Amino acid sequence: MPVSLSALVSVEGADNFQERYSPALGVTASRLVADRLAIYVTPMWVHNTAALLDVERDTGMVGLGGRVRVGGSVYLVGEVIPRVGGYSPDQPAYGFAVEKRAGGHLFQLNFNNGQGTTFGQLARGGFADSLYLGFNLARKFF
């Protein structure tokens, strides 16, 4: 199949999921090129992205990402999430990483301009003069 599609649906809420709900809808389109390069495009709509200001605003954004294998088991990863409309308080969130696959494990050292992990947080963007270091470990069970 030339392009894979996946639907995204989420809801996040503050105070143990009792207030400031931010539902999100989107779709991810991905394409694998020659078993070395993966390209991702994720258009999304997120509601209530200015909830901390007690203002209801929506945000449209398009996540753009890629992953390229540079060695037998080493990958370089990058992403940026520009907003195409709505609430836009700071610059777009972006990140890049180096990944190493070892058996069923994947180790990732990543750098991002924000600390967002949910769609509502990513819609608010990253920080202009910041870069944060992170680490992920994933395990694939066969």
N, CA, C and O atoms as CSV, one atom per row, in Angstrom:
chain,resi,resn,atom,element,x,y,z
A,1,MET,N,N,0.847,-1.185,0.000
A,1,MET,CA,C,0.000,0.000,0.000
A,1,MET,C,C,0.890,1.246,0.000
A,1,MET,O,O,1.806,1.330,0.819
A,2,PRO,N,N,0.657,2.203,-0.877
A,2,PRO,CA,C,1.551,3.355,-0.957
A,2,PRO,C,C,1.483,4.273,0.263
A,2,PRO,O,O,2.499,4.853,0.646
A,3,VAL,N,N,0.312,4.418,0.878
A,3,VAL,CA,C,0.147,5.298,2.039
A,3,VAL,C,C,-0.711,4.581,3.075
A,3,VAL,O,O,-1.729,3.979,2.736
A,4,SER,N,N,-0.302,4.647,4.330
A,4,SER,CA,C,-1.101,4.101,5.426
A,4,SER,C,C,-1.808,5.244,6.134
A,4,SER,O,O,-1.228,6.313,6.324
A,5,LEU,N,N,-3.061,5.024,6.527
A,5,LEU,CA,C,-3.849,6.032,7.231
A,5,LEU,C,C,-4.314,5.480,8.565
A,5,LEU,O,O,-4.717,4.321,8.668
A,6,SER,N,N,-4.253,6.329,9.592
A,6,SER,CA,C,-4.734,5.977,10.925
A,6,SER,C,C,-5.501,7.159,11.494
A,6,SER,O,O,-5.062,8.303,11.379
A,7,ALA,N,N,-6.646,6.885,12.106
A,7,ALA,CA,C,-7.437,7.939,12.743
A,7,ALA,C,C,-6.913,8.217,14.145
A,7,ALA,O,O,-6.435,7.314,14.832
A,8,LEU,N,N,-7.008,9.476,14.562
A,8,LEU,CA,C,-6.625,9.878,15.918
A,8,LEU,C,C,-7.816,10.538,16.591
A,8,LEU,O,O,-8.422,11.453,16.035
A,9,VAL,N,N,-8.149,10.074,17.784
A,9,VAL,CA,C,-9.211,10.664,18.588
A,9,VAL,C,C,-8.719,10.664,20.024
A,9,VAL,O,O,-8.266,9.635,20.526
A,10,SER,N,N,-8.803,11.812,20.691
A,10,SER,CA,C,-8.375,11.868,22.086
A,10,SER,C,C,-9.167,12.931,22.837
A,10,SER,O,O,-9.763,13.829,22.241
A,11,VAL,N,N,-9.157,12.804,24.156
A,11,VAL,CA,C,-9.707,13.813,25.052
A,11,VAL,C,C,-8.776,13.889,26.246
A,11,VAL,O,O,-8.417,12.865,26.826
A,12,GLU,N,N,-8.386,15.098,26.612
A,12,GLU,CA,C,-7.608,15.282,27.826
A,12,GLU,C,C,-8.357,16.234,28.734
A,12,GLU,O,O,-9.145,17.057,28.269
A,13,GLY,N,N,-8.114,16.122,30.014
A,13,GLY,CA,C,-8.784,16.986,30.979
A,13,GLY,C,C,-7.902,17.216,32.188
A,13,GLY,O,O,-7.054,16.390,32.524
A,14,ALA,N,N,-8.113,18.353,32.839
A,14,ALA,CA,C,-7.324,18.716,34.024
A,14,ALA,C,C,-8.062,18.275,35.290
A,14,ALA,O,O,-9.231,17.890,35.243
A,15,ASP,N,N,-7.367,18.339,36.399
A,15,ASP,CA,C,-7.933,18.042,37.724
A,15,ASP,C,C,-8.615,16.672,37.724
A,15,ASP,O,O,-9.819,16.561,37.957
A,16,ASN,N,N,-7.824,15.641,37.461
A,16,ASN,CA,C,-8.333,14.266,37.394
A,16,ASN,C,C,-9.477,14.119,36.403
A,16,ASN,O,O,-10.466,13.437,36.674
A,17,PHE,N,N,-9.334,14.753,35.274
A,17,PHE,CA,C,-10.289,14.670,34.169
A,17,PHE,C,C,-11.672,15.188,34.572
A,17,PHE,O,O,-12.696,14.611,34.207
A,18,GLN,N,N,-11.682,16.297,35.338
A,18,GLN,CA,C,-12.944,16.886,35.787
A,18,GLN,C,C,-13.200,18.271,35.210
A,18,GLN,O,O,-14.306,18.791,35.355
A,19,GLU,N,N,-12.220,18.881,34.565
A,19,GLU,CA,C,-12.408,20.231,34.014
A,19,GLU,C,C,-11.445,20.470,32.863
A,19,GLU,O,O,-10.510,19.697,32.657
A,20,ARG,N,N,-11.675,21.541,32.115
A,20,ARG,CA,C,-10.838,21.986,30.998
A,20,ARG,C,C,-10.549,20.859,30.001
A,20,ARG,O,O,-9.395,20.511,29.753
A,21,TYR,N,N,-11.604,20.309,29.448
A,21,TYR,CA,C,-11.450,19.234,28.467
A,21,TYR,C,C,-10.947,19.779,27.132
A,21,TYR,O,O,-11.336,20.865,26.703
A,22,SER,N,N,-10.077,19.005,26.485
A,22,SER,CA,C,-9.547,19.366,25.169
A,22,SER,C,C,-9.625,18.148,24.251
A,22,SER,O,O,-8.674,17.370,24.176
A,23,PRO,N,N,-10.752,17.975,23.551
A,23,PRO,CA,C,-10.817,16.873,22.593
A,23,PRO,C,C,-10.008,17.195,21.335
A,23,PRO,O,O,-9.806,18.360,20.993
A,24,ALA,N,N,-9.555,16.155,20.664
A,24,ALA,CA,C,-8.767,16.322,19.439
A,24,ALA,C,C,-9.169,15.262,18.421
A,24,ALA,O,O,-9.467,14.121,18.775
A,25,LEU,N,N,-9.172,15.655,17.159
A,25,LEU,CA,C,-9.431,14.748,16.044
A,25,LEU,C,C,-8.353,14.947,14.994
A,25,LEU,O,O,-7.923,16.071,14.736
A,26,GLY,N,N,-7.919,13.851,14.391
A,26,GLY,CA,C,-6.920,13.972,13.345
A,26,GLY,C,C,-6.765,12.675,12.581
A,26,GLY,O,O,-7.438,11.681,12.855
A,27,VAL,N,N,-5.884,12.708,11.641
A,27,VAL,CA,C,-5.559,11.519,10.851
A,27,VAL,C,C,-4.052,11.542,10.583
A,27,VAL,O,O,-3.470,12.601,10.348
A,28,THR,N,N,-3.437,10.372,10.621
A,28,THR,CA,C,-2.013,10.265,10.309
A,28,THR,C,C,-1.849,9.523,8.989
A,28,THR,O,O,-2.369,8.423,8.806
A,29,ALA,N,N,-1.127,10.139,8.090
A,29,ALA,CA,C,-0.765,9.504,6.830
A,29,ALA,C,C,0.733,9.224,6.873
A,29,ALA,O,O,1.529,10.110,7.187
A,30,SER,N,N,1.110,7.993,6.557
A,30,SER,CA,C,2.533,7.643,6.592
A,30,SER,C,C,2.922,6.926,5.309
A,30,SER,O,O,2.107,6.286,4.644
A,31,ARG,N,N,4.180,7.059,5.000
A,31,ARG,CA,C,4.717,6.449,3.774
A,31,ARG,C,C,6.117,5.943,4.062
A,31,ARG,O,O,6.957,6.694,4.557
A,32,LEU,N,N,6.378,4.684,3.758
A,32,LEU,CA,C,7.702,4.091,3.895
A,32,LEU,C,C,8.362,4.092,2.521
A,32,LEU,O,O,7.786,3.604,1.549
A,33,VAL,N,N,9.576,4.642,2.446
A,33,VAL,CA,C,10.299,4.749,1.185
A,33,VAL,C,C,11.564,3.899,1.281
A,33,VAL,O,O,12.457,4.182,2.080
A,34,ALA,N,N,11.626,2.854,0.458
A,34,ALA,CA,C,12.829,2.022,0.302
A,34,ALA,C,C,13.363,1.471,1.623
A,34,ALA,O,O,14.574,1.304,1.763
A,35,ASP,N,N,12.514,1.190,2.574
A,35,ASP,CA,C,12.902,0.572,3.845
A,35,ASP,C,C,13.962,1.378,4.618
A,35,ASP,O,O,14.595,0.838,5.525
A,36,ARG,N,N,14.161,2.643,4.279
A,36,ARG,CA,C,15.134,3.498,4.961
A,36,ARG,C,C,14.520,4.780,5.499
A,36,ARG,O,O,15.018,5.361,6.464
A,37,LEU,N,N,13.440,5.215,4.871
A,37,LEU,CA,C,12.856,6.511,5.200
A,37,LEU,C,C,11.353,6.356,5.444
A,37,LEU,O,O,10.649,5.718,4.661
A,38,ALA,N,N,10.883,6.936,6.519
A,38,ALA,CA,C,9.451,6.991,6.809
A,38,ALA,C,C,9.054,8.457,6.917
A,38,ALA,O,O,9.743,9.250,7.559
A,39,ILE,N,N,7.933,8.813,6.282
A,39,ILE,CA,C,7.439,10.188,6.281
A,39,ILE,C,C,6.036,10.183,6.879
A,39,ILE,O,O,5.224,9.313,6.564
A,40,TYR,N,N,5.754,11.164,7.749
A,40,TYR,CA,C,4.467,11.241,8.437
A,40,TYR,C,C,3.869,12.637,8.275
A,40,TYR,O,O,4.578,13.638,8.376
A,41,VAL,N,N,2.565,12.696,8.024
A,41,VAL,CA,C,1.811,13.945,7.983
A,41,VAL,C,C,0.566,13.724,8.839
A,41,VAL,O,O,-0.173,12.762,8.631
A,42,THR,N,N,0.332,14.632,9.818
A,42,THR,CA,C,-0.785,14.470,10.742
A,42,THR,C,C,-1.550,15.781,10.896
A,42,THR,O,O,-1.221,16.584,11.769
A,43,PRO,N,N,-2.568,16.014,10.061
A,43,PRO,CA,C,-3.422,17.187,10.284
A,43,PRO,C,C,-4.349,16.920,11.468
A,43,PRO,O,O,-4.905,15.829,11.598
A,44,MET,N,N,-4.513,17.941,12.341
A,44,MET,CA,C,-5.308,17.775,13.562
A,44,MET,C,C,-6.113,19.020,13.882
A,44,MET,O,O,-5.749,20.132,13.500
A,45,TRP,N,N,-7.203,18.814,14.581
A,45,TRP,CA,C,-8.007,19.874,15.183
A,45,TRP,C,C,-8.048,19.587,16.675
A,45,TRP,O,O,-8.345,18.466,17.089
A,46,VAL,N,N,-7.749,20.609,17.489
A,46,VAL,CA,C,-7.787,20.476,18.942
A,46,VAL,C,C,-8.665,21.590,19.487
A,46,VAL,O,O,-8.472,22.759,19.153
A,47,HIS,N,N,-9.623,21.231,20.321
A,47,HIS,CA,C,-10.559,22.191,20.913
A,47,HIS,C,C,-10.054,22.644,22.284
A,47,HIS,O,O,-9.374,21.894,22.984
A,48,ASN,N,N,-10.390,23.860,22.652
A,48,ASN,CA,C,-10.137,24.402,23.999
A,48,ASN,C,C,-8.652,24.458,24.345
A,48,ASN,O,O,-8.251,24.067,25.442
A,49,THR,N,N,-7.847,24.938,23.423
A,49,THR,CA,C,-6.398,24.966,23.656
A,49,THR,C,C,-5.955,26.146,24.514
A,49,THR,O,O,-4.801,26.182,24.943
A,50,ALA,N,N,-6.832,27.111,24.777
A,50,ALA,CA,C,-6.510,28.236,25.671
A,50,ALA,C,C,-7.266,28.102,26.982
A,50,ALA,O,O,-7.626,29.107,27.594
A,51,ALA,N,N,-7.513,26.863,27.423
A,51,ALA,CA,C,-8.317,26.617,28.625
A,51,ALA,C,C,-7.731,27.243,29.881
A,51,ALA,O,O,-8.479,27.634,30.777
A,52,LEU,N,N,-6.423,27.346,29.962
A,52,LEU,CA,C,-5.805,27.960,31.145
A,52,LEU,C,C,-6.161,29.435,31.275
A,52,LEU,O,O,-6.090,29.997,32.368
A,53,LEU,N,N,-6.543,30.064,30.167
A,53,LEU,CA,C,-6.949,31.470,30.176
A,53,LEU,C,C,-8.465,31.627,30.316
A,53,LEU,O,O,-8.980,32.743,30.257
A,54,ASP,N,N,-9.180,30.511,30.502
A,54,ASP,CA,C,-10.647,30.497,30.559
A,54,ASP,C,C,-11.273,31.062,29.295
A,54,ASP,O,O,-12.293,31.749,29.352
A,55,VAL,N,N,-10.658,30.769,28.151
A,55,VAL,CA,C,-11.153,31.185,26.847
A,55,VAL,C,C,-11.226,29.930,25.980
A,55,VAL,O,O,-10.270,29.156,25.930
A,56,GLU,N,N,-12.345,29.725,25.301
A,56,GLU,CA,C,-12.454,28.587,24.399
A,56,GLU,C,C,-11.932,28.956,23.027
A,56,GLU,O,O,-12.489,29.818,22.347
A,57,ARG,N,N,-10.869,28.305,22.631
A,57,ARG,CA,C,-10.285,28.513,21.304
A,57,ARG,C,C,-9.904,27.170,20.730
A,57,ARG,O,O,-9.512,26.255,21.454
A,58,ASP,N,N,-10.023,27.062,19.433
A,58,ASP,CA,C,-9.610,25.858,18.725
A,58,ASP,C,C,-8.281,26.111,18.031
A,58,ASP,O,O,-7.919,27.255,17.757
A,59,THR,N,N,-7.569,25.049,17.753
A,59,THR,CA,C,-6.305,25.156,17.031
A,59,THR,C,C,-6.263,24.088,15.952
A,59,THR,O,O,-6.559,22.920,16.205
A,60,GLY,N,N,-5.894,24.498,14.748
A,60,GLY,CA,C,-5.612,23.561,13.670
A,60,GLY,C,C,-4.106,23.479,13.496
A,60,GLY,O,O,-3.419,24.500,13.498
A,61,MET,N,N,-3.601,22.286,13.349
A,61,MET,CA,C,-2.149,22.115,13.202
A,61,MET,C,C,-1.878,20.921,12.301
A,61,MET,O,O,-2.733,20.056,12.113
A,62,VAL,N,N,-0.672,20.891,11.750
A,62,VAL,CA,C,-0.264,19.792,10.880
A,62,VAL,C,C,1.104,19.321,11.353
A,62,VAL,O,O,2.100,20.030,11.217
A,63,GLY,N,N,1.139,18.126,11.906
A,63,GLY,CA,C,2.404,17.541,12.312
A,63,GLY,C,C,3.132,16.967,11.105
A,63,GLY,O,O,2.547,16.231,10.311
A,64,LEU,N,N,4.401,17.302,10.971
A,64,LEU,CA,C,5.241,16.805,9.878
A,64,LEU,C,C,6.454,16.121,10.485
A,64,LEU,O,O,7.166,16.720,11.291
A,65,GLY,N,N,6.695,14.882,10.109
A,65,GLY,CA,C,7.802,14.162,10.714
A,65,GLY,C,C,8.455,13.203,9.755
A,65,GLY,O,O,7.916,12.877,8.698
A,66,GLY,N,N,9.633,12.759,10.150
A,66,GLY,CA,C,10.360,11.793,9.343
A,66,GLY,C,C,11.338,11.007,10.181
A,66,GLY,O,O,11.747,11.425,11.265
A,67,ARG,N,N,11.700,9.855,9.648
A,67,ARG,CA,C,12.649,8.969,10.320
A,67,ARG,C,C,13.491,8.318,9.237
A,67,ARG,O,O,12.961,7.699,8.315
A,68,VAL,N,N,14.805,8.462,9.353
A,68,VAL,CA,C,15.693,7.893,8.344
A,68,VAL,C,C,16.724,6.988,9.024
A,68,VAL,O,O,17.310,7.348,10.045
A,69,ARG,N,N,16.930,5.811,8.438
A,69,ARG,CA,C,17.936,4.882,8.972
A,69,ARG,C,C,19.290,5.271,8.406
A,69,ARG,O,O,19.461,5.326,7.188
A,70,VAL,N,N,20.249,5.542,9.275
A,70,VAL,CA,C,21.577,5.967,8.833
A,70,VAL,C,C,22.625,4.882,9.021
A,70,VAL,O,O,23.763,5.032,8.577
A,71,GLY,N,N,22.256,3.813,9.663
A,71,GLY,CA,C,23.143,2.673,9.856
A,71,GLY,C,C,22.290,1.430,9.961
A,71,GLY,O,O,21.083,1.483,9.723
A,72,GLY,N,N,22.890,0.327,10.309
A,72,GLY,CA,C,22.130,-0.903,10.424
A,72,GLY,C,C,20.996,-0.816,11.424
A,72,GLY,O,O,19.915,-1.354,11.183
A,73,SER,N,N,21.225,-0.144,12.549
A,73,SER,CA,C,20.186,-0.055,13.583
A,73,SER,C,C,20.122,1.329,14.229
A,73,SER,O,O,19.646,1.462,15.357
A,74,VAL,N,N,20.593,2.348,13.533
A,74,VAL,CA,C,20.573,3.721,14.045
A,74,VAL,C,C,19.679,4.570,13.144
A,74,VAL,O,O,19.749,4.479,11.918
A,75,TYR,N,N,18.842,5.392,13.765
A,75,TYR,CA,C,17.886,6.231,13.045
A,75,TYR,C,C,17.997,7.671,13.510
A,75,TYR,O,O,18.311,7.935,14.671
A,76,LEU,N,N,17.739,8.607,12.598
A,76,LEU,CA,C,17.581,10.017,12.937
A,76,LEU,C,C,16.106,10.359,12.736
A,76,LEU,O,O,15.499,9.972,11.738
A,77,VAL,N,N,15.542,11.085,13.691
A,77,VAL,CA,C,14.118,11.393,13.694
A,77,VAL,C,C,13.956,12.902,13.835
A,77,VAL,O,O,14.723,13.546,14.552
A,78,GLY,N,N,12.964,13.466,13.156
A,78,GLY,CA,C,12.671,14.892,13.305
A,78,GLY,C,C,11.191,15.145,13.125
A,78,GLY,O,O,10.513,14.419,12.397
A,79,GLU,N,N,10.687,16.179,13.789
A,79,GLU,CA,C,9.286,16.559,13.647
A,79,GLU,C,C,9.109,18.045,13.931
A,79,GLU,O,O,9.876,18.652,14.678
A,80,VAL,N,N,8.073,18.614,13.312
A,80,VAL,CA,C,7.665,19.988,13.581
A,80,VAL,C,C,6.148,20.005,13.490
A,80,VAL,O,O,5.557,19.274,12.695
A,81,ILE,N,N,5.516,20.850,14.315
A,81,ILE,CA,C,4.051,20.908,14.343
A,81,ILE,C,C,3.610,22.356,14.157
A,81,ILE,O,O,3.280,23.029,15.134
A,82,PRO,N,N,3.599,22.844,12.919
A,82,PRO,CA,C,3.126,24.207,12.690
A,82,PRO,C,C,1.608,24.292,12.846
A,82,PRO,O,O,0.879,23.370,12.481
A,83,ARG,N,N,1.154,25.405,13.391
A,83,ARG,CA,C,-0.283,25.641,13.519
A,83,ARG,C,C,-0.764,26.371,12.277
A,83,ARG,O,O,-0.107,27.292,11.792
A,84,VAL,N,N,-1.903,25.956,11.771
A,84,VAL,CA,C,-2.442,26.557,10.555
A,84,VAL,C,C,-3.615,27.478,10.851
A,84,VAL,O,O,-4.133,28.122,9.939
A,85,GLY,N,N,-4.042,27.553,12.103
A,85,GLY,CA,C,-5.131,28.444,12.464
A,85,GLY,C,C,-5.480,28.313,13.927
A,85,GLY,O,O,-5.185,27.299,14.559
A,86,GLY,N,N,-6.111,29.348,14.466
A,86,GLY,CA,C,-6.564,29.313,15.852
A,86,GLY,C,C,-5.546,29.849,16.827
A,86,GLY,O,O,-4.725,30.699,16.483
A,87,TYR,N,N,-5.602,29.352,18.042
A,87,TYR,CA,C,-4.767,29.805,19.153
A,87,TYR,C,C,-3.304,29.506,18.860
A,87,TYR,O,O,-2.949,28.369,18.549
A,88,SER,N,N,-2.454,30.525,18.958
A,88,SER,CA,C,-1.048,30.381,18.595
A,88,SER,C,C,-0.177,31.279,19.484
A,88,SER,O,O,0.321,32.304,19.019
A,89,PRO,N,N,0.012,30.906,20.759
A,89,PRO,CA,C,0.713,31.802,21.683
A,89,PRO,C,C,2.223,31.878,21.525
A,89,PRO,O,O,2.812,32.900,21.877
A,90,ASP,N,N,2.865,30.856,21.019
A,90,ASP,CA,C,4.325,30.844,20.908
A,90,ASP,C,C,4.697,30.169,19.600
A,90,ASP,O,O,3.835,29.968,18.745
A,91,GLN,N,N,5.957,29.818,19.428
A,91,GLN,CA,C,6.377,29.220,18.163
A,91,GLN,C,C,5.975,27.745,18.099
A,91,GLN,O,O,5.677,27.148,19.134
A,92,PRO,N,N,5.961,27.152,16.917
A,92,PRO,CA,C,5.568,25.746,16.778
A,92,PRO,C,C,6.484,24.811,17.570
A,92,PRO,O,O,7.674,25.076,17.742
A,93,ALA,N,N,5.906,23.728,18.038
A,93,ALA,CA,C,6.698,22.698,18.715
A,93,ALA,C,C,7.526,21.950,17.672
A,93,ALA,O,O,7.062,21.699,16.560
A,94,TYR,N,N,8.753,21.600,18.043
A,94,TYR,CA,C,9.594,20.785,17.167
A,94,TYR,C,C,10.482,19.900,18.016
A,94,TYR,O,O,10.659,20.145,19.209
A,95,GLY,N,N,11.033,18.886,17.406
A,95,GLY,CA,C,11.941,17.994,18.108
A,95,GLY,C,C,12.763,17.184,17.127
A,95,GLY,O,O,12.412,17.056,15.954
A,96,PHE,N,N,13.861,16.640,17.623
A,96,PHE,CA,C,14.693,15.739,16.828
A,96,PHE,C,C,15.309,14.730,17.771
A,96,PHE,O,O,15.425,14.983,18.970
A,97,ALA,N,N,15.709,13.575,17.231
A,97,ALA,CA,C,16.175,12.490,18.094
A,97,ALA,C,C,17.130,11.578,17.335
A,97,ALA,O,O,17.198,11.581,16.106
A,98,VAL,N,N,17.863,10.798,18.124
A,98,VAL,CA,C,18.690,9.707,17.630
A,98,VAL,C,C,18.158,8.444,18.291
A,98,VAL,O,O,17.974,8.395,19.507
A,99,GLU,N,N,17.911,7.409,17.464
A,99,GLU,CA,C,17.386,6.148,17.993
A,99,GLU,C,C,18.360,5.018,17.697
A,99,GLU,O,O,19.051,5.024,16.679
A,100,LYS,N,N,18.403,4.046,18.605
A,100,LYS,CA,C,19.230,2.849,18.432
A,100,LYS,C,C,18.373,1.632,18.754
A,100,LYS,O,O,17.828,1.514,19.852
A,101,ARG,N,N,18.263,0.737,17.793
A,101,ARG,CA,C,17.508,-0.497,18.006
A,101,ARG,C,C,18.477,-1.580,18.465
A,101,ARG,O,O,19.543,-1.766,17.878
A,102,ALA,N,N,18.089,-2.297,19.529
A,102,ALA,CA,C,18.893,-3.402,20.055
A,102,ALA,C,C,17.948,-4.560,20.360
A,102,ALA,O,O,17.299,-4.578,21.406
A,103,GLY,N,N,17.874,-5.514,19.456
A,103,GLY,CA,C,16.924,-6.618,19.620
A,103,GLY,C,C,15.508,-6.075,19.549
A,103,GLY,O,O,15.144,-5.406,18.582
A,104,GLY,N,N,14.711,-6.357,20.565
A,104,GLY,CA,C,13.348,-5.848,20.625
A,104,GLY,C,C,13.247,-4.502,21.315
A,104,GLY,O,O,12.142,-3.996,21.510
A,105,HIS,N,N,14.369,-3.908,21.689
A,105,HIS,CA,C,14.372,-2.620,22.392
A,105,HIS,C,C,14.723,-1.477,21.432
A,105,HIS,O,O,15.464,-1.653,20.465
A,106,LEU,N,N,14.170,-0.314,21.733
A,106,LEU,CA,C,14.508,0.890,20.986
A,106,LEU,C,C,14.845,1.979,22.007
A,106,LEU,O,O,14.005,2.339,22.832
A,107,PHE,N,N,16.050,2.494,21.955
A,107,PHE,CA,C,16.510,3.560,22.840
A,107,PHE,C,C,16.501,4.861,22.048
A,107,PHE,O,O,16.995,4.906,20.921
A,108,GLN,N,N,15.947,5.911,22.627
A,108,GLN,CA,C,15.857,7.191,21.923
A,108,GLN,C,C,16.334,8.318,22.830
A,108,GLN,O,O,15.888,8.439,23.971
A,109,LEU,N,N,17.243,9.140,22.314
A,109,LEU,CA,C,17.689,10.368,22.963
A,109,LEU,C,C,17.089,11.505,22.155
A,109,LEU,O,O,17.392,11.649,20.971
A,110,ASN,N,N,16.227,12.328,22.789
A,110,ASN,CA,C,15.515,13.346,22.021
A,110,ASN,C,C,15.700,14.733,22.601
A,110,ASN,O,O,16.007,14.908,23.780
A,111,PHE,N,N,15.503,15.714,21.732
A,111,PHE,CA,C,15.620,17.128,22.065
A,111,PHE,C,C,14.368,17.827,21.535
A,111,PHE,O,O,14.012,17.651,20.370
A,112,ASN,N,N,13.697,18.616,22.375
A,112,ASN,CA,C,12.456,19.291,21.999
A,112,ASN,C,C,12.463,20.714,22.528
A,112,ASN,O,O,13.162,21.020,23.493
A,113,ASN,N,N,11.682,21.588,21.895
A,113,ASN,CA,C,11.591,22.964,22.382
A,113,ASN,C,C,10.406,23.155,23.331
A,113,ASN,O,O,10.043,24.291,23.637
A,114,GLY,N,N,9.811,22.087,23.789
A,114,GLY,CA,C,8.708,22.172,24.746
A,114,GLY,C,C,8.625,20.897,25.546
A,114,GLY,O,O,9.365,19.943,25.302
A,115,GLN,N,N,7.714,20.886,26.511
A,115,GLN,CA,C,7.551,19.714,27.356
A,115,GLN,C,C,6.203,19.046,27.129
A,115,GLN,O,O,5.801,18.191,27.919
A,116,GLY,N,N,5.499,19.416,26.069
A,116,GLY,CA,C,4.172,18.883,25.799
A,116,GLY,C,C,4.205,17.420,25.401
A,116,GLY,O,O,5.082,16.979,24.660
A,117,THR,N,N,3.225,16.671,25.911
A,117,THR,CA,C,3.100,15.257,25.554
A,117,THR,C,C,1.707,14.926,25.038
A,117,THR,O,O,1.516,13.857,24.459
A,118,THR,N,N,0.723,15.809,25.229
A,118,THR,CA,C,-0.630,15.571,24.732
A,118,THR,C,C,-0.892,16.508,23.561
A,118,THR,O,O,-0.146,17.464,23.348
A,119,PHE,N,N,-1.956,16.236,22.800
A,119,PHE,CA,C,-2.258,17.066,21.639
A,119,PHE,C,C,-2.599,18.499,22.041
A,119,PHE,O,O,-2.220,19.441,21.345
A,120,GLY,N,N,-3.305,18.673,23.149
A,120,GLY,CA,C,-3.618,20.017,23.634
A,120,GLY,C,C,-2.366,20.796,24.003
A,120,GLY,O,O,-2.271,21.986,23.706
A,121,GLN,N,N,-1.410,20.145,24.642
A,121,GLN,CA,C,-0.156,20.797,25.012
A,121,GLN,C,C,0.676,21.103,23.777
A,121,GLN,O,O,1.276,22.175,23.693
A,122,LEU,N,N,0.726,20.192,22.822
A,122,LEU,CA,C,1.486,20.429,21.596
A,122,LEU,C,C,0.878,21.551,20.763
A,122,LEU,O,O,1.599,22.275,20.077
A,123,ALA,N,N,-0.461,21.700,20.818
A,123,ALA,CA,C,-1.120,22.769,20.063
A,123,ALA,C,C,-0.724,24.147,20.591
A,123,ALA,O,O,-0.746,25.121,19.839
A,124,ARG,N,N,-0.364,24.244,21.868
A,124,ARG,CA,C,0.066,25.535,22.439
A,124,ARG,C,C,1.473,25.896,22.002
A,124,ARG,O,O,1.891,27.042,22.164
A,125,GLY,N,N,2.216,24.935,21.448
A,125,GLY,CA,C,3.528,25.227,20.894
A,125,GLY,C,C,4.677,25.019,21.852
A,125,GLY,O,O,4.507,24.560,22.981
A,126,GLY,N,N,5.862,25.375,21.360
A,126,GLY,CA,C,7.081,25.265,22.144
A,126,GLY,C,C,7.567,26.636,22.574
A,126,GLY,O,O,6.909,27.647,22.326
A,127,PHE,N,N,8.709,26.661,23.212
A,127,PHE,CA,C,9.275,27.894,23.745
A,127,PHE,C,C,10.407,28.376,22.842
A,127,PHE,O,O,11.187,27.578,22.323
A,128,ALA,N,N,10.482,29.678,22.664
A,128,ALA,CA,C,11.409,30.267,21.696
A,128,ALA,C,C,12.871,29.968,21.999
A,128,ALA,O,O,13.624,29.634,21.084
A,129,ASP,N,N,13.291,30.078,23.239
A,129,ASP,CA,C,14.715,29.962,23.566
A,129,ASP,C,C,15.016,28.755,24.446
A,129,ASP,O,O,15.902,28.822,25.298
A,130,SER,N,N,14.296,27.656,24.254
A,130,SER,CA,C,14.474,26.491,25.110
A,130,SER,C,C,14.711,25.243,24.281
A,130,SER,O,O,14.231,25.129,23.154
A,131,LEU,N,N,15.452,24.318,24.848
A,131,LEU,CA,C,15.654,23.006,24.262
A,131,LEU,C,C,15.765,22.022,25.418
A,131,LEU,O,O,16.633,22.161,26.279
A,132,TYR,N,N,14.892,21.040,25.434
A,132,TYR,CA,C,14.829,20.070,26.525
A,132,TYR,C,C,15.358,18.731,26.052
A,132,TYR,O,O,15.152,18.341,24.903
A,133,LEU,N,N,16.040,18.030,26.941
A,133,LEU,CA,C,16.611,16.721,26.662
A,133,LEU,C,C,15.691,15.658,27.250
A,133,LEU,O,O,15.226,15.792,28.382
A,134,GLY,N,N,15.426,14.599,26.481
A,134,GLY,CA,C,14.593,13.509,26.966
A,134,GLY,C,C,15.146,12.169,26.531
A,134,GLY,O,O,16.050,12.088,25.700
A,135,PHE,N,N,14.583,11.112,27.111
A,135,PHE,CA,C,15.009,9.747,26.797
A,135,PHE,C,C,13.782,8.855,26.782
A,135,PHE,O,O,12.947,8.930,27.684
A,136,ASN,N,N,13.666,8.018,25.770
A,136,ASN,CA,C,12.579,7.040,25.684
A,136,ASN,C,C,13.161,5.651,25.509
A,136,ASN,O,O,14.208,5.468,24.889
A,137,LEU,N,N,12.465,4.687,26.062
A,137,LEU,CA,C,12.810,3.286,25.895
A,137,LEU,C,C,11.530,2.549,25.521
A,137,LEU,O,O,10.531,2.635,26.234
A,138,ALA,N,N,11.558,1.826,24.404
A,138,ALA,CA,C,10.395,1.071,23.960
A,138,ALA,C,C,10.799,-0.391,23.792
A,138,ALA,O,O,11.951,-0.707,23.496
A,139,ARG,N,N,9.826,-1.268,23.987
A,139,ARG,CA,C,10.063,-2.708,23.850
A,139,ARG,C,C,9.005,-3.286,22.933
A,139,ARG,O,O,7.812,-3.059,23.138
A,140,LYS,N,N,9.422,-4.021,21.939
A,140,LYS,CA,C,8.486,-4.687,21.030
A,140,LYS,C,C,8.374,-6.149,21.468
A,140,LYS,O,O,9.369,-6.868,21.564
A,141,PHE,N,N,7.133,-6.562,21.728
A,141,PHE,CA,C,6.885,-7.959,22.096
A,141,PHE,C,C,6.396,-8.688,20.859
A,141,PHE,O,O,5.425,-8.272,20.225
A,142,PHE,N,N,7.060,-9.760,20.523
A,142,PHE,CA,C,6.762,-10.484,19.283
A,142,PHE,C,C,5.634,-11.452,19.485
A,142,PHE,O,O,5.245,-12.150,18.549
